[in-house]
Amino acid sequence: MKLLCTSVVLAVGLFATVSTAHAAECGSVTIAEMKWASAGIAANFDKLILEKGYGCSVKIVPGDTMPTFLSMNGKGEPDIASEFWINAVRTELDGAVKEGKLVQAAEILSDGAVEGWWIPKFIADANPHLRTVQDALKHPELFASIDGAGAVHNCPIGWGCQISTANLFRALGADKDGFQLVDAKSPQDLDNSIANAFQNKKGWLGYYWAPTAILGKYDMTRLSFGVGHDKAEWDKCTSVPGCARPQLNSYPVSRAYTIVTKAFADRAGPAMDYLKLRSWDNTTINEVLAWQDENQKSNEEAAVYFLENYAELWTKWVPADVAQKVKSGL
């Protein structure tokens, strides 16, 4: 019995030493929690996985695109930006990666941020010939507003999407097809117009984007414009207020990656393998965002909800022993 007890003590001591070594390897970690919900949830489930699965000591800090980039590039902190939209600083980020200051890890949003004109899926299912925006514009009766004309719902005045959608409306000559452009009075007004369409089983046509809670609540179908994205046209006209001769164009797809400091990447060990691998799609994010919105939960609570309900996804990002530690920690 004395020999057995001694063996157990040695085993526990060895396990503690190994665990301490992993924690020391990962060390203290700071993660930027951006101001939008999907990024906030990602930062929090990264925190849980790194803490519970890899023994890191993680602190969440406030973040936003430009301040976080400048701080990571200049000061080497925070260590991680879980969901970083790279389009705004593509050139600067490429330079920082080349200089060895930052490392670009996984593309966390596998299908990027998607913008476009959408219709309810029940309308698309009932009218299988509606596959493009042009198809929809042939049927103003399916998307009628209160006064009977067809309606294309737009963003609130002051938003960039309000300008681009107005220009595309003109490029399509939608007014000649019996449509009017309806600017939302507020973000909530735009959301309410979709909710009302579903509650009353009426048609709806207009601009929206993902990932968002509203597309997690309501099943929508994005229509094609029949052309690809022309960045030069977008920059010189589509996104310019009152452009004289707008041309048909498609919305760009914005990309979001995880970026980390080189110093953290060098010391992170297996935790870096996780950050290079994990990625989720808009359908999943939309569902989690919808749950968060409906239940008025925090980003941390939404992260726990994701880990508890989407194990078939996130367990692919980590080894089996790490996944078990995370599950036990929850």
C-alpha positions, 0 to 999 in steps of 0.5 A: 500500500505504501508503494502504491501511494508513492506511485500515485504521488509520483504520477500526480506530480509528473502530470502536474509538471507536464501541465505546468510545462504546457501552461508555461509554453503558452503563457499569458495570452491577450485576445482582442474582442472586437465590437461586433458580435461574431468577433466577440463570440469567436474571441470568447470561444478561443479563450475557453479552448486555449484555457481549458484545452491548452492551459493558457492564461487568457485575458480578453481586451477591447479591440477594433480594426485599426487600433488593434492592428496598429497596436499588434504591429507596433507594440506586439499586443494583444497577442491574438485578433480572432476575427480580423477583417483584412480588406481595410489594411491588406497592404499594411498587413502584408508588410507586417507579415513580411517583416516578421511582426505578425502571422496570418492564421486561419480564415475564421469566416470560411465564406467571408462576409456576404452582401447582396439582394435577398428574397425569402426562401419560401418565395424562392421555393415557390418560384424556382425561376427566380435565381437572379435579381433581374428575374425578381424585377420581372415580378413586382407583384411578388414584392409589393409595398403598401401602395402596390408598387414593387419594393427594393428595401435599402439600408438606412441613409448614411450607410455605405450599403445605402449608396451602393444599393441605390446605384445598383437600383439605377444600373438595373433600371428597376424603376422601369420595372415598377419598383421603388427604392425604400430606404430604411429609417433605421437598422431596426426598421430594415430588420422589422421589414424582414420579420413582417414579411415572414410573419405575413408570408409576403414577398421581400426583396432588398439588401442584407448581409451575413453573418448576422442574427437576422439571417439566422432567424429567417431563411433567405436566398441570395440572388445573383446579379449575373456578373462578377465583382468589378473592383475598379467599377466599384471604387469609381462609381458603385460606392460613390454617392450620385454616380452619373452612370452606374454599371451592373456590379456585384458586391465584394466578399470581405475576408476575415482572418485570425492574426497573431503576433510573431512572438506569440506564434513562436511560443504558442506550440500546439495552441498555434496549430488550433489557430491555424485550423479553426474556421466556421461558416455563415450558417453556423455563425448566423444560428449562434447570433440568432440564439444570442439575440433571442435570449439576450446573452453575452458573447461569453455565454454565446461562446459556451452555447456554441461549444456545447451545441456544435461539438461536431464542428469544433472538435475537428479543430483540436486533438481528441485529448484537448477536446475532452479537456474543453468539454470537461472544463465546460 
